[in-house]
Amino acid sequence: MAPSGGYPSAGAAYPPPSDWVSGGYAGHPAAEVRSGTDWVLWVRVAIAVPSVLVAVLLMLAGIFFPHVTFEQGTASGMVTRTVDLGPEVAVLVAALLAVTALFAWLAKFAIFRVVLLVLTLVSVVSALSQLADAVSAERAVYLLVLGWDILYAGLLGLSLVAPRPR
């Protein structure tokens, strides 16, 4: 090995530390320092997490309530019908996760994030307009939706303004 404080010999078993060679060593470029927050990643997380939670809840509902029985009035009287929800819930969950994956992928494009920001601002204005006429139980839901929309709009705004770390 190399004497202490010196450069390693040509036959050294280990490559030199990256602080000795600013460009790294053969085959391994120097590591770039990532600084800042990747807001696009956080937008993708904000898209994916609620959809995955809804998918989990739908799957649990399909597991614990696989059949729905209801009575239907016909000309000959009341008929009891049972519907199997398992296949429909599975298709619904698959479609929800596919659309979520598509939206999370599209979130890497700035134009899509601009469209999402405009739609979110429309949702904020809608929630604010409905808040005044809401009953007390509905107000809590509108405030929850309003809070989420404001946070999401902030994430979208930061993802458009702040540069992505490289």
Secondary structure as the mmCIF struct_conf table of DSSP 4:
data_model
#
loop_
_struct_conf.conf_type_id
_struct_conf.id
_struct_conf.beg_label_comp_id
_struct_conf.beg_label_asym_id
_struct_conf.beg_label_seq_id
_struct_conf.end_label_comp_id
_struct_conf.end_label_asym_id
_struct_conf.end_label_seq_id
HELX_LH_PP_P HELX_LH_PP_P1 ALA A 2 PRO A 3
TURN_TY1_P TURN_TY1_P1 SER A 4 GLY A 5
BEND BEND1 GLY A 6 GLY A 6
HELX_LH_PP_P HELX_LH_PP_P2 TYR A 7 SER A 9
TURN_TY1_P TURN_TY1_P2 ALA A 10 GLY A 11
BEND BEND2 ALA A 13 TYR A 14
HELX_LH_PP_P HELX_LH_PP_P3 PRO A 15 PRO A 17
TURN_TY1_P TURN_TY1_P3 SER A 18 TRP A 20
BEND BEND3 VAL A 21 VAL A 21
TURN_TY1_P TURN_TY1_P4 SER A 22 GLY A 23
STRN STRN1 GLY A 24 TYR A 25
TURN_TY1_P TURN_TY1_P5 ALA A 26 GLY A 27
STRN STRN2 HIS A 28 PRO A 29
HELX_LH_PP_P HELX_LH_PP_P4 ALA A 30 ARG A 34
BEND BEND4 GLY A 36 GLY A 36
HELX_RH_AL_P HELX_RH_AL_P1 TRP A 39 PHE A 64
STRN STRN3 HIS A 67 THR A 74
TURN_TY1_P TURN_TY1_P6 ALA A 75 SER A 76
STRN STRN4 GLY A 77 ASP A 84
HELX_RH_AL_P HELX_RH_AL_P2 GLY A 86 LEU A 106
TURN_TY1_P TURN_TY1_P7 ALA A 107 LYS A 108
BEND BEND5 PHE A 109 PHE A 109
HELX_RH_AL_P HELX_RH_AL_P3 ALA A 110 LEU A 131
TURN_TY1_P TURN_TY1_P8 ALA A 132 ASP A 133
HELX_RH_AL_P HELX_RH_AL_P4 SER A 136 VAL A 161
BEND BEND6 ALA A 162 ALA A 162
HELX_LH_PP_P HELX_LH_PP_P5 PRO A 163 PRO A 165
#
